[in-house]
Structure formats: structure tokens, C-alpha cells
Amino acid sequence: MLEDFQVLAFVKTCFIFRKCLIRLFAHVIAELTRNGGIMFRKALPFFFVTPLMLFVYLLMLTPVQAGDVGTCSATPDDGTTVFAGDTLSVVQQAILSGTEGATIKVAGTCRGSGLVIYANSITLRGGYASDNWTISNPDVSPTILDANREGRVMDVFQHDIVIENLTIMNGLASEGDRGGGIRLFSFEHHQALLRNVVIKDNETNQIGGGLYSRGMELSMENVVFSNNSARASGGGLYYECNATLVDGECAATQIRNSSFVGNQSTEGASGALYIYTGTVA
């Protein structure tokens, strides 16, 4: 029989290891996307290791029991399984427990950085109360992903994504990195839809203070970019096509009923948004 202190030590070790895996994968994505993604093919062996890492990660996921409390909760299956705590790792658990096309529902304020979406195409939706996973009402039940300037809030890599009814804030990209709040990356025409989202108070010393997107077909409806900052271009948003355009065309970008307020580029061009088209094949 394990003593209490042994159980606590095991749980703590699992939590630390899980957090390290998330940050490791985010770092690898950063390296692959640097300089136009030319390192991707050289890094293919890594993606054979990733499923094993993911399997180990999933073994460590533990749904909360009735009575557990926290400022953040998330579910991949309409409340049948609920993860709860105080940090963004709660949302990561729900994402990795979900299936292709799942809707990940989030409630409350989730603090921390390093959310990585790479295994499935999903919808990430806030605006829920932890005791009601049926109705999303962000005016009554706001959902906030707050990185506390510890790192980027979210990475999305090679998958479709819908993000809605969320506030993304206080993200800080690492030295020389892109996208303080959200970074979207695709070698193909994957789609990203942001609806009813606030992206505020994020920062990078590179490009795309609030959001950096490369190769994604990006659509935004009712999105507010507020007080984001980039040292180079695109304080609010930096959108970049693939290095070589597919059939001579950029992935489409559509922005509807959205606003850019108080964003800045301290040394480069365009405090609000910057669109770069790349080169034609």
C-alpha cells in the first residue's frame, strides 16, 4: 500500500511531466515554423515519436470528481467528462481527450500559457458556466485564457480550428518568436474561424502581437484586437501566405465586423494589421 506522501509525489511528478511535454511540443513547432518552415522535412522523425508522447500524456489525464473546484473547467463531451483546476492545462486535457471534430467547451478563467492544438481539428468555445454546458453566453459567463505574460496563449498547427466566445490575453512570445496571443500555422489550406473573440494585451518582439497566421484560410467575425504590441510589423494581426502560393493564390482572409483599437508596432509597419503575400510558384 502506498503511503499518502508517495501518492502526492507521484501526482506532482505526473503534472510536471505533462506540462513539460506541452512546452516541448510548442518549442518544436516554433523551431519548425522559423524561417518559413524549411526545417519541417528535416524534423519528420520527431512526428513518429509524438504519438508515443501523446499516449503517455493521455495515461496521466484524470477527470475531476464531484466536489472538485477551480477557476477553470473544460469538457470534450458536453459535461460527461469535466476537467477542472486553475490553469490552462485543464483545457489541454480536454482537447487531448476529445476526438476529431469535437467541441471543447470551456468555463471560467484559465491562467497559464502553452496551449497546443495539433492532434485533431476542433471547436474551442467559451461562454459556459461550470454547472451548465448547454448554453454559451459569454456576456453572462465570460471565459478568459490569460497567459500572465508567461508565454504564448495558444498554438494551432496543421489542423482546422474554430475559436469562439473567448478572451485571449496577456500572451508574450519568446525572444524572436511570432504571435504573442495566438499562432496559426499550416503547410496546406487549413481553415481557422474566430468568432466573438477578444484578443488583447499580447506582445511579441517579432511580428503579430495579437495573432500571427501563416498558410491558414483565416476568417474573423466580431473579433476585437485591443492593446496588442509587436516590435516589428502587425501589432494586432500579421497574416502571411505560404512561402510558395498554392495555385498562385493566397489562402483567403475575411474580416467582418471586427475592430482594431490601441494596437502598436514599435519599430516596424502597421500597428493594426499587416498582410504579406509571399512569392508565386
Secondary structure as a PSIPRED ss2 file (coil, helix, strand):
# PSIPRED VFORMAT (PSIPRED V4.0)

   1 M C   1.000  0.000  0.000
   2 L C   1.000  0.000  0.000
   3 E C   1.000  0.000  0.000
   4 D H   0.000  1.000  0.000
   5 F H   0.000  1.000  0.000
   6 Q H   0.000  1.000  0.000
   7 V H   0.000  1.000  0.000
   8 L H   0.000  1.000  0.000
   9 A H   0.000  1.000  0.000
  10 F H   0.000  1.000  0.000
  11 V H   0.000  1.000  0.000
  12 K H   0.000  1.000  0.000
  13 T H   0.000  1.000  0.000
  14 C H   0.000  1.000  0.000
  15 F H   0.000  1.000  0.000
  16 I H   0.000  1.000  0.000
  17 F H   0.000  1.000  0.000
  18 R H   0.000  1.000  0.000
  19 K H   0.000  1.000  0.000
  20 C H   0.000  1.000  0.000
  21 L H   0.000  1.000  0.000
  22 I H   0.000  1.000  0.000
  23 R H   0.000  1.000  0.000
  24 L H   0.000  1.000  0.000
  25 F H   0.000  1.000  0.000
  26 A H   0.000  1.000  0.000
  27 H H   0.000  1.000  0.000
  28 V H   0.000  1.000  0.000
  29 I H   0.000  1.000  0.000
  30 A H   0.000  1.000  0.000
  31 E H   0.000  1.000  0.000
  32 L H   0.000  1.000  0.000
  33 T H   0.000  1.000  0.000
  34 R H   0.000  1.000  0.000
  35 N H   0.000  1.000  0.000
  36 G H   0.000  1.000  0.000
  37 G H   0.000  1.000  0.000
  38 I C   1.000  0.000  0.000
  39 M C   1.000  0.000  0.000
  40 F C   1.000  0.000  0.000
  41 R H   0.000  1.000  0.000
  42 K H   0.000  1.000  0.000
  43 A H   0.000  1.000  0.000
  44 L H   0.000  1.000  0.000
  45 P H   0.000  1.000  0.000
  46 F H   0.000  1.000  0.000
  47 F H   0.000  1.000  0.000
  48 F H   0.000  1.000  0.000
  49 V H   0.000  1.000  0.000
  50 T H   0.000  1.000  0.000
  51 P H   0.000  1.000  0.000
  52 L H   0.000  1.000  0.000
  53 M H   0.000  1.000  0.000
  54 L H   0.000  1.000  0.000
  55 F H   0.000  1.000  0.000
  56 V H   0.000  1.000  0.000
  57 Y H   0.000  1.000  0.000
  58 L H   0.000  1.000  0.000
  59 L H   0.000  1.000  0.000
  60 M C   1.000  0.000  0.000
  61 L C   1.000  0.000  0.000
  62 T C   1.000  0.000  0.000
  63 P C   1.000  0.000  0.000
  64 V C   1.000  0.000  0.000
  65 Q C   1.000  0.000  0.000
  66 A C   1.000  0.000  0.000
  67 G C   1.000  0.000  0.000
  68 D C   1.000  0.000  0.000
  69 V C   1.000  0.000  0.000
  70 G C   1.000  0.000  0.000
  71 T C   1.000  0.000  0.000
  72 C E   0.000  0.000  1.000
  73 S E   0.000  0.000  1.000
  74 A E   0.000  0.000  1.000
  75 T E   0.000  0.000  1.000
  76 P C   1.000  0.000  0.000
  77 D C   1.000  0.000  0.000
  78 D C   1.000  0.000  0.000
  79 G C   1.000  0.000  0.000
  80 T C   1.000  0.000  0.000
  81 T C   1.000  0.000  0.000
  82 V C   1.000  0.000  0.000
  83 F E   0.000  0.000  1.000
  84 A E   0.000  0.000  1.000
  85 G E   0.000  0.000  1.000
  86 D C   1.000  0.000  0.000
  87 T E   0.000  0.000  1.000
  88 L C   1.000  0.000  0.000
  89 S H   0.000  1.000  0.000
  90 V H   0.000  1.000  0.000
  91 V H   0.000  1.000  0.000
  92 Q H   0.000  1.000  0.000
  93 Q H   0.000  1.000  0.000
  94 A H   0.000  1.000  0.000
  95 I H   0.000  1.000  0.000
  96 L H   0.000  1.000  0.000
  97 S H   0.000  1.000  0.000
  98 G C   1.000  0.000  0.000
  99 T C   1.000  0.000  0.000
 100 E C   1.000  0.000  0.000
 101 G C   1.000  0.000  0.000
 102 A C   1.000  0.000  0.000
 103 T E   0.000  0.000  1.000
 104 I E   0.000  0.000  1.000
 105 K E   0.000  0.000  1.000
 106 V E   0.000  0.000  1.000
 107 A E   0.000  0.000  1.000
 108 G E   0.000  0.000  1.000
 109 T E   0.000  0.000  1.000
 110 C E   0.000  0.000  1.000
 111 R E   0.000  0.000  1.000
 112 G C   1.000  0.000  0.000
 113 S C   1.000  0.000  0.000
 114 G C   1.000  0.000  0.000
 115 L E   0.000  0.000  1.000
 116 V E   0.000  0.000  1.000
 117 I E   0.000  0.000  1.000
 118 Y C   1.000  0.000  0.000
 119 A C   1.000  0.000  0.000
 120 N C   1.000  0.000  0.000
 121 S C   1.000  0.000  0.000
 122 I E   0.000  0.000  1.000
 123 T E   0.000  0.000  1.000
 124 L E   0.000  0.000  1.000
 125 R E   0.000  0.000  1.000
 126 G E   0.000  0.000  1.000
 127 G E   0.000  0.000  1.000
 128 Y E   0.000  0.000  1.000
 129 A E   0.000  0.000  1.000
 130 S C   1.000  0.000  0.000
 131 D C   1.000  0.000  0.000
 132 N E   0.000  0.000  1.000
 133 W C   1.000  0.000  0.000
 134 T C   1.000  0.000  0.000
 135 I C   1.000  0.000  0.000
 136 S C   1.000  0.000  0.000
 137 N C   1.000  0.000  0.000
 138 P C   1.000  0.000  0.000
 139 D C   1.000  0.000  0.000
 140 V C   1.000  0.000  0.000
 141 S C   1.000  0.000  0.000
 142 P C   1.000  0.000  0.000
 143 T C   1.000  0.000  0.000
 144 I E   0.000  0.000  1.000
 145 L E   0.000  0.000  1.000
 146 D E   0.000  0.000  1.000
 147 A C   1.000  0.000  0.000
 148 N C   1.000  0.000  0.000
 149 R C   1.000  0.000  0.000
 150 E C   1.000  0.000  0.000
 151 G C   1.000  0.000  0.000
 152 R C   1.000  0.000  0.000
 153 V C   1.000  0.000  0.000
 154 M E   0.000  0.000  1.000
 155 D E   0.000  0.000  1.000
 156 V E   0.000  0.000  1.000
 157 F E   0.000  0.000  1.000
 158 Q C   1.000  0.000  0.000
 159 H C   1.000  0.000  0.000
 160 D C   1.000  0.000  0.000
 161 I E   0.000  0.000  1.000
 162 V E   0.000  0.000  1.000
 163 I E   0.000  0.000  1.000
 164 E E   0.000  0.000  1.000
 165 N E   0.000  0.000  1.000
 166 L E   0.000  0.000  1.000
 167 T E   0.000  0.000  1.000
 168 I E   0.000  0.000  1.000
 169 M E   0.000  0.000  1.000
 170 N C   1.000  0.000  0.000
 171 G C   1.000  0.000  0.000
 172 L E   0.000  0.000  1.000
 173 A C   1.000  0.000  0.000
 174 S C   1.000  0.000  0.000
 175 E C   1.000  0.000  0.000
 176 G C   1.000  0.000  0.000
 177 D C   1.000  0.000  0.000
 178 R C   1.000  0.000  0.000
 179 G C   1.000  0.000  0.000
 180 G C   1.000  0.000  0.000
 181 G C   1.000  0.000  0.000
 182 I E   0.000  0.000  1.000
 183 R E   0.000  0.000  1.000
 184 L E   0.000  0.000  1.000
 185 F E   0.000  0.000  1.000
 186 S C   1.000  0.000  0.000
 187 F C   1.000  0.000  0.000
 188 E C   1.000  0.000  0.000
 189 H C   1.000  0.000  0.000
 190 H C   1.000  0.000  0.000
 191 Q E   0.000  0.000  1.000
 192 A E   0.000  0.000  1.000
 193 L E   0.000  0.000  1.000
 194 L E   0.000  0.000  1.000
 195 R E   0.000  0.000  1.000
 196 N E   0.000  0.000  1.000
 197 V E   0.000  0.000  1.000
 198 V E   0.000  0.000  1.000
 199 I E   0.000  0.000  1.000
 200 K E   0.000  0.000  1.000
 201 D C   1.000  0.000  0.000
 202 N C   1.000  0.000  0.000
 203 E E   0.000  0.000  1.000
 204 T E   0.000  0.000  1.000
 205 N C   1.000  0.000  0.000
 206 Q C   1.000  0.000  0.000
 207 I C   1.000  0.000  0.000
 208 G C   1.000  0.000  0.000
 209 G C   1.000  0.000  0.000
 210 G C   1.000  0.000  0.000
 211 L E   0.000  0.000  1.000
 212 Y E   0.000  0.000  1.000
 213 S E   0.000  0.000  1.000
 214 R E   0.000  0.000  1.000
 215 G C   1.000  0.000  0.000
 216 M C   1.000  0.000  0.000
 217 E E   0.000  0.000  1.000
 218 L E   0.000  0.000  1.000
 219 S E   0.000  0.000  1.000
 220 M E   0.000  0.000  1.000
 221 E E   0.000  0.000  1.000
 222 N E   0.000  0.000  1.000
 223 V E   0.000  0.000  1.000
 224 V E   0.000  0.000  1.000
 225 F E   0.000  0.000  1.000
 226 S E   0.000  0.000  1.000
 227 N C   1.000  0.000  0.000
 228 N C   1.000  0.000  0.000
 229 S E   0.000  0.000  1.000
 230 A E   0.000  0.000  1.000
 231 R C   1.000  0.000  0.000
 232 A C   1.000  0.000  0.000
 233 S C   1.000  0.000  0.000
 234 G C   1.000  0.000  0.000
 235 G C   1.000  0.000  0.000
 236 G C   1.000  0.000  0.000
 237 L E   0.000  0.000  1.000
 238 Y E   0.000  0.000  1.000
 239 Y E   0.000  0.000  1.000
 240 E E   0.000  0.000  1.000
 241 C C   1.000  0.000  0.000
 242 N C   1.000  0.000  0.000
 243 A C   1.000  0.000  0.000
 244 T E   0.000  0.000  1.000
 245 L E   0.000  0.000  1.000
 246 V E   0.000  0.000  1.000
 247 D C   1.000  0.000  0.000
 248 G C   1.000  0.000  0.000
 249 E E   0.000  0.000  1.000
 250 C C   1.000  0.000  0.000
 251 A C   1.000  0.000  0.000
 252 A C   1.000  0.000  0.000
 253 T E   0.000  0.000  1.000
 254 Q E   0.000  0.000  1.000
 255 I E   0.000  0.000  1.000
 256 R E   0.000  0.000  1.000
 257 N C   1.000  0.000  0.000
 258 S C   1.000  0.000  0.000
 259 S E   0.000  0.000  1.000
 260 F E   0.000  0.000  1.000
 261 V E   0.000  0.000  1.000
 262 G C   1.000  0.000  0.000
 263 N C   1.000  0.000  0.000
 264 Q E   0.000  0.000  1.000
 265 S E   0.000  0.000  1.000
 266 T C   1.000  0.000  0.000
 267 E C   1.000  0.000  0.000
 268 G C   1.000  0.000  0.000
 269 A C   1.000  0.000  0.000
 270 S C   1.000  0.000  0.000
 271 G C   1.000  0.000  0.000
 272 A C   1.000  0.000  0.000
 273 L E   0.000  0.000  1.000
 274 Y E   0.000  0.000  1.000
 275 I E   0.000  0.000  1.000
 276 Y E   0.000  0.000  1.000
 277 T C   1.000  0.000  0.000
 278 G C   1.000  0.000  0.000
 279 T E   0.000  0.000  1.000
 280 V E   0.000  0.000  1.000
 281 A C   1.000  0.000  0.000
